[in-house]
Amino acid sequence: MEITDVEAYAVNMNVIDLEDGGLSPYVTNHGAVEDVDRILVKVDTDEGISGWGEMRVFLSPETTVTIIEDGVAPIIEGHSPFEVESLRRLLFIEYTNIDMFFSAVEIACWDIVGKSLEKPIYELLGGWTAPGVTTRQIEQDYDYEQRVDVAYCVGILSPEESRAHARKALEGGHSVLKTKAGRDWKADVDRIIAMDDEVDGALEFRLDPNQGWRLDEAVRVGAALSDAGVYLQYLEQPIRVDSHESLARLRERTCQPIGPNEDTYIAHNLQNLIESGALDVAVVDMTPAGGISGVRQLAAIAEDAGVPLAHHCAFDLGIRTAAIVHTVSGVPGFTLPPDSVYYAWEDDVIEDPFTVEDGALPVPQEPGLGVSVDEQKVAEYEI
């Protein structure tokens, strides 16, 4: 089997408004999300089997499509989609990380492989029955749960508005809520305390300022929450990237766990963060990692170090959402729920959109990604 063609499509999808039960505008330290541009990638083969992948936009939709179709495609065409690791290593480009642009192609290759072998991706990854680092014995009788718990996500809102979302998350079966932060650290503390009070401590919280605090502010956030009796699941990337010694100092000065995210996007940084004593949790993402194979490599590093692992959300449509749930199910090391805002999309490009039930997403059981792309929807939402 050989790859014969690679096509990329830029689509735009609206996020449901807050007043209609959604998340728009989803306010962060960097802006407010009301709609999102996504890149969908279709890979064709000479045996008539096609696969789909998805990634976020880099700089502009046109730029991303051009790099994939004119840059990545000629390198991998003629190769077998089964060669996912080999293809990842073909794409070495000096001065830049090309892994991000290969990620959607790599997911599409896994989709093709699964369809060819008539197996869902999580089974091909082989780790869905693997014991964790604290349960070394292999259970002969296991009850595989075909669902993945996800963290409920919400943007920066007032304390009262945040209370309503905490109640909604708890009643919806979620155990973890992640909220954005970074514009005003004191307001961030007030919101977390209000949400914790609303659910009487029944939810865990992730607080993500997207590098929005200085070191001294992050220290004060951790202390203020501790004084209020609120202990986060983790503080996600509280200060700027490439400041591993500062992250290590912050970790020494707070009992709130530190979970770098943007720092894990850079090759080899996860190992350095571990060696520097700069993290308690690793938050990874398959797009900058170069796809499922890249995430598997990061998960092995984290698991060997005994570091808990979670997967990041980037307003993912159904294709990448499927890839994430297959990955966290099939790769050992993922011990914390991935983030998800899937419930906030106005529509999707897959024929049977996911439904978040009891705080979880189902793991597709059909071959490959287990989702069918509606190409009429792709055309409808194409930019």
N, C-alpha and C positions, 0 to 999 in steps of 0.2 A: 504494500500500500504506500502511495506517495502523495504528498501535498501538492495540489495543482493550482490552488488559487487562495488568496487571502484578501478579504474585503472588510473595510471598516465603515461604520455608520455612526454619525453623531446624532443623538436624539436629545430632546428636551422634554422633561416631565415636571408637572406641577406638584407641589406639596400641599396637602389639604390645610386649609386655614384653621387657626386655633379655635375660632368660634364654631367651627364645624366638626370639632373633635380631632383635629390634626395638630400639626406643630408649626405651621407657617404664621408669622416669620420666626424661624429658628435662629435666635440671636446668639452669636458667639463673640469671642474677643476680637474677631477679625471682620465681622459683618453680620448680615442677616440672610438666611436662606429662605427663598419663597418658591424657587424652581431650580432644577439641577440639570446640567448638561452631562450626558454619559456617552461613552464610546462603546459600541457593540462591534464585535469582530466575528466574522464567519470564515471558517477554514474549510475548504473543499478538498476531496481526495479523488484519486482515479478509480476508486471502487464505489463511488456514489454516496459515500457516508460523509456528512458534514457535521461540524461541531461549532459551538458558539462560546464566546468569552465576553467579558465586560471589564471596563476599567474607567477611571475618572479622566477628565480632560486635563491636559497639560498645556498651559499658556492659552491655547485656543482650540476649539474643535478642529479647525482646518489644519493646525500644526500637528495635532495628535494623529489625525487620519493620514496625513502625508507621511509622517515618520513610519507608521505601521505599513502602509501600502507601498511606499517607494523605498523605505529603508530596510524594514524587517523582512517583508515578504520575499524579496529576491534571494535573501540568504537562506531561507528555510524551504523554499519551494524545491521539490524533487526529493526531499528527505521524507522519512516515515514519521507519522505523528506519534508512533510508539517511542521515538528517540527523544523524549522530553528533556532528559538531563543533558544529552549530547547537544540538542538545539540550544539550550540555555548557555552552553559554553561556547557556541559558535559566535555569539553576539557580543564579543568583546570590542568595545569602542573606547579608545583613549579619551580621557578628560570628561567622561560622562558615564552615568549609570543607565545603561540601556535596558536593564532588567525590567523597569517599569513598563516599557513599551512591548516587551515580550509577554507580560503577565496574561493579558487577555488571549493571546495566541496560545499560550501554554494551557490555559483552562480549556480552550476549544480542542486542543489535542487530547487532553484527558477525556473530554466528552466523546470524541471520535473513538478512542481506545475502548471506553466503556460500552459504546454502542456496538463496536465490532465484536467484543467478547460477550456481549449481552449481560453485563454486570454493572451495577451502580458503582460510582467512583469510590465511595467509602469502603466497599469490599475490596477493591483493587489496592487501596492504600494499606489494608491489612491490619490496622491497629484497633479496630472497634471492640475487640474482645481482650485487648492487652491490659494487664494489671497496671495500676499506677505505681508511682515511686514508693508509696507507703503501703502498697499491698502487693508484695513480691510474689506471693503464691498465686498460681494460676487456678482459677475456679473452673472446674469441669462443667458445672451447671450454671449458666448465666442467663439472665433475662435482659436481652438487648432492647433498650428503649428507643424506638424509632422516632425520637424527637430531640430537639436541642433547646434547652432553656436559654432565653436571651434577656439581656438587660434593657429595661425601658429607658429611653433617652428623651431629654427635654432641654430646650435652650434656656437662655437667661430670661427669667420672668420676675415679677414681684414675689415677695414671700407668700402672699395670699394666693396668687395664681399657682405658685409652685406647690402649695399645700394640696390644691385640687388635683394636680398631676400625681402627687405621691399617693393620694387616696385611689386614683384611677389605676395606677400601677399595681398597688397591692390587691385591689379587687379584681384586676385582670390576671392574677396569678403569678406576677413577677416577684422575684426575691431581691432584685438589685435595680436601683435607679441611678442613671448617670446624668449629671447636669453640667452644662457649660458654665464657664466662669471667666474671670480675668479682667473685667472692666473696673471693678471696685471690690477689693478683697473683703472689706467689712460687710458689704451687701451679700457677697458670696457666702460668708459665714452665717449671716442672718437667714438666708434661704435654706441652707442645709439644716440648721437648727429648727426652723419652722416645719420643714418636711418630716424630720425625725419626730417632732412632737405630734404631728398630724397622724402618723401611723404608729405612735407609741413604741418606736424602736423596732418595728417589725420588718423594715427594709434595710438593706445595706446600701451605701451610697458611694458613687465614684464622682470625683470633682475634677473637671478638666478645663483649665484656663488656657490651653493651647499656647504654652510658653509665656503666659500673660503676666506673671508676677516676677518681681525681683526676689533675690534670695531672702532678704529680710522680711518681705511680705509673706513669702511662703512659710517662713518660721512662725510668724504671728498667726497665720491661718491655722496651722497645725496646733499651736498652743491654745487658741481660742476655742477650737472644736473640742480639744481634750478637756478644757475647763468646763465645757458644757456637757461633757459625758458622751460626746459623739465620736465614734471611731470608724473612720472610713474603710471601705474595702481597699481603696487606694486613691492617692493624689496622682492624676495623670499628667505627665510632662509639665510640672509646675513652673519650671524656669526654662530658659533658652537651651537649644540643643548644643552639643559639643562642649558642655560644661560639666564633665563627669565628676571632677573633683568637687565642684560646688554641690552637685547632687549628692555626693557622698557625705559632705559636711551637713547638708540639710537632713539627710537620713539619720545622722548621728544626733541631731537636735530635735527631732520630732518622733512621736510614737505612731504617727500616721504613715502607713505604708506608701512607698514611692513606686509609681508605675510609669516609667518612660515609654513614650509612644513614638513621637517624631524621631527621637534618637535611635529607635530600632530600624528606621527606614534606611539607614546608611550601612553599607556592607561592613561587616566585622564589628560594628558598634556594640552588639549585644554581648559578645565575648568580653569586650573592654569594660562595659558597664558592670558585668559580673565580677571581673577581676578588680575593679576599682571599688567594689562594695557600694555601688551607687543605685541599687534598685532592690525592691522586694517583690515586684511583679513585672513581667514583661508583656507589653501590649504590642502585638505585631499586626502586619497587614500584608496580604498576599500581592497587592499591586506593586509596591516598591520592592518586595522580596523577589519578584519575578514569577509569581504564580504559586501553585500548590507545592511544587517541588522545593521552591525556595523557603516556603513556610515550614515544610517538613524539616529542612536543615536547621532553621532557627529553633523549632520545637525540640529537636534533639539536644541542642546546646542548652536550652533552658531546663529540660528534664534532667540532664546530667548534672546540672548545678543545683537541682532541687528548687528551682524557681517556678512559681505558679505562672500560668500562661493564659492570656485572653486574646481574642481577635477583635480588631478595630472595625468600625462601620464608617462608610463614607457616602451615605445615602445611596445604597445599593439597590438596583432593580433585581428582578427575579433571577437573572442569569448568575450574577456574582453572589447573590444570597444563597442560591443552590450550591455554588462552589464552596462557600464558607461552611455551610452545615455539613457537607460531605467531608470537608477537611477537618473540622473540629471533632467529627465523629470517627474518622478513619486514621487520624494521626495521634499517636500517644503524646501526652504532655499537656493537653488542653484541660485545665482543671477549673476554669472560671467561665461563666457564660459570655458569649460574644455580645457586643453591642448590636442593636438593631433599631432602625426607624422605619422598618418596612410597612408598619401599620399606617404610616402617614402619607403614602403615595396616593395620588389621585387615580392612577391607572398603572398598568404594567405592559410589557411587551411579550410576556409569556401567555400561553393560551389559558392556563389554569393558575391564576395568581395564588401565592401562599396566603394562609390565614394564620395569624398568631392566636393560638388557643391556650388558655391556662398558662400564659407566660412563655410559650415555647413555639418553635417552628418545626414542622415535620421534616424528616430526612427522606427525600424522594427515593423510591424503591425501583423505579424504572432504570434501564441501562443509561450509562453516562451520567450527565447531570440530572437526568430524570425529569427535565422540563422541556416543553415544546415551544419554540419561538413562533409567535404570530407575525409573519413577515408583512402582513397588511398593517399591523400596529406599528411596526418599525417604520414603514413608509409614512404612516399618519403622523408620527412624532419626529420624523427626521428633520434636522435643521437644514 
